Amino acid sequence: SSWTVIVLGLAIGCGGGSTQKTKGPGAVGRIEAPAGHVFVAVDSAANDELQKYVTAGDRTGANLLVAAGRVFTVESGTKIRVISPGIYYTEVRILDGSHKDKSGLVAEEWVHID
């Protein structure tokens, strides 16, 4: 399913060819992913748990994280501001859509600066 592809991308976190400088704190851009949506973990503990469930193929576990509010999804194209860049994950603030003003961790490769 598409959610598995996206989350595996989170786990792999391959750099996407951009430098950290272009994705520095305060940079504004968009989350872009080929499957149309991206999981956002509200903190590193939720991110670690999400990766565990995805690696195990446990869709129920991932859905329980969403139901508990520890993970949410955003559409590809959602506007973001970088809070803290990382090697594999970037902390972002969501700037539009139904999750506006929330923050969380996404795979570095899905963050594209305008």
URPEBEL-V748002 format. One record per residue. RES is the residue in three letters. SS is DSSP state (H for helix, E for strand, C for the rest). BURIAL is # if it has 24 or more other ideal C-beta (glycine too) atoms within 12 Angstrom, else .. D_LAST is the distance of its C-alpha to the last C-alpha in Angstrom with 1 decimal. Layout:
# URPEBEL-V748002
res:RES ss:SS burial:BURIAL d_last:D_LAST
res:RES ss:SS burial:BURIAL d_last:D_LAST
This chain:
# URPEBEL-V748002
res:SER ss:C burial:. d_last:29.0
res:SER ss:H burial:. d_last:25.2
res:TRP ss:H burial:# d_last:25.0
res:THR ss:H burial:. d_last:26.7
res:VAL ss:H burial:. d_last:24.3
res:ILE ss:H burial:# d_last:21.3
res:VAL ss:H burial:# d_last:23.2
res:LEU ss:H burial:# d_last:24.6
res:GLY ss:H burial:# d_last:21.1
res:LEU ss:H burial:# d_last:20.8
res:ALA ss:H burial:# d_last:24.1
res:ILE ss:H burial:. d_last:23.3
res:GLY ss:C burial:# d_last:19.9
res:CYS ss:C burial:. d_last:19.5
res:GLY ss:C burial:. d_last:16.7
res:GLY ss:C burial:# d_last:14.7
res:GLY ss:C burial:. d_last:14.8
res:SER ss:C burial:. d_last:12.1
res:THR ss:C burial:. d_last:13.8
res:GLN ss:C burial:. d_last:14.2
res:LYS ss:H burial:. d_last:13.5
res:THR ss:H burial:. d_last:9.7
res:LYS ss:H burial:# d_last:10.0
res:GLY ss:C burial:. d_last:12.5
res:PRO ss:C burial:. d_last:13.8
res:GLY ss:C burial:. d_last:12.1
res:ALA ss:C burial:# d_last:8.4
res:VAL ss:E burial:# d_last:6.5
res:GLY ss:E burial:# d_last:4.7
res:ARG ss:E burial:# d_last:7.1
res:ILE ss:E burial:# d_last:10.3
res:GLU ss:C burial:# d_last:11.1
res:ALA ss:C burial:# d_last:14.8
res:PRO ss:C burial:. d_last:17.3
res:ALA ss:C burial:. d_last:20.0
res:GLY ss:C burial:. d_last:18.2
res:HIS ss:E burial:# d_last:18.4
res:VAL ss:E burial:# d_last:18.1
res:PHE ss:E burial:# d_last:20.6
res:VAL ss:E burial:# d_last:19.8
res:ALA ss:E burial:# d_last:22.7
res:VAL ss:C burial:# d_last:23.5
res:ASP ss:C burial:. d_last:24.9
res:SER ss:H burial:. d_last:25.9
res:ALA ss:H burial:. d_last:29.3
res:ALA ss:H burial:# d_last:27.9
res:ASN ss:H burial:# d_last:25.5
res:ASP ss:H burial:. d_last:28.6
res:GLU ss:H burial:# d_last:30.7
res:LEU ss:H burial:# d_last:28.2
res:GLN ss:H burial:# d_last:28.1
res:LYS ss:H burial:. d_last:31.9
res:TYR ss:H burial:# d_last:32.2
res:VAL ss:H burial:# d_last:29.9
res:THR ss:H burial:. d_last:31.7
res:ALA ss:H burial:. d_last:35.0
res:GLY ss:C burial:. d_last:33.9
res:ASP ss:C burial:. d_last:34.7
res:ARG ss:H burial:. d_last:32.9
res:THR ss:H burial:. d_last:35.2
res:GLY ss:H burial:. d_last:34.1
res:ALA ss:H burial:# d_last:30.4
res:ASN ss:H burial:. d_last:31.3
res:LEU ss:H burial:. d_last:33.3
res:LEU ss:H burial:# d_last:30.4
res:VAL ss:H burial:# d_last:28.5
res:ALA ss:H burial:. d_last:31.7
res:ALA ss:C burial:. d_last:32.1
res:GLY ss:C burial:. d_last:28.7
res:ARG ss:C burial:# d_last:27.7
res:VAL ss:E burial:# d_last:25.1
res:PHE ss:E burial:# d_last:23.0
res:THR ss:E burial:# d_last:20.8
res:VAL ss:E burial:# d_last:17.6
res:GLU ss:E burial:# d_last:16.5
res:SER ss:C burial:# d_last:13.9
res:GLY ss:C burial:. d_last:10.9
res:THR ss:E burial:# d_last:11.7
res:LYS ss:E burial:# d_last:9.4
res:ILE ss:E burial:# d_last:10.0
res:ARG ss:E burial:# d_last:10.4
res:VAL ss:E burial:# d_last:11.7
res:ILE ss:E burial:# d_last:15.4
res:SER ss:E burial:# d_last:16.8
res:PRO ss:C burial:# d_last:15.5
res:GLY ss:C burial:# d_last:18.3
res:ILE ss:C burial:. d_last:19.5
res:TYR ss:C burial:# d_last:19.9
res:TYR ss:E burial:# d_last:18.4
res:THR ss:E burial:# d_last:15.8
res:GLU ss:E burial:# d_last:16.7
res:VAL ss:E burial:# d_last:14.3
res:ARG ss:E burial:# d_last:15.0
res:ILE ss:E burial:# d_last:14.5
res:LEU ss:C burial:# d_last:13.4
res:ASP ss:C burial:. d_last:14.8
res:GLY ss:C burial:. d_last:17.4
res:SER ss:C burial:. d_last:20.8
res:HIS ss:C burial:# d_last:19.9
res:LYS ss:C burial:. d_last:18.1
res:ASP ss:C burial:. d_last:18.8
res:LYS ss:C burial:# d_last:19.9
res:SER ss:E burial:# d_last:18.7
res:GLY ss:E burial:# d_last:19.4
res:LEU ss:E burial:# d_last:18.9
res:VAL ss:E burial:# d_last:16.9
res:ALA ss:E burial:# d_last:17.1
res:GLU ss:H burial:# d_last:14.8
res:GLU ss:H burial:# d_last:14.2
res:TRP ss:H burial:# d_last:12.7
res:VAL ss:E burial:# d_last:9.8
res:HIS ss:E burial:# d_last:6.5
res:ILE ss:E burial:# d_last:3.8
res:ASP ss:C burial:. d_last:0.0
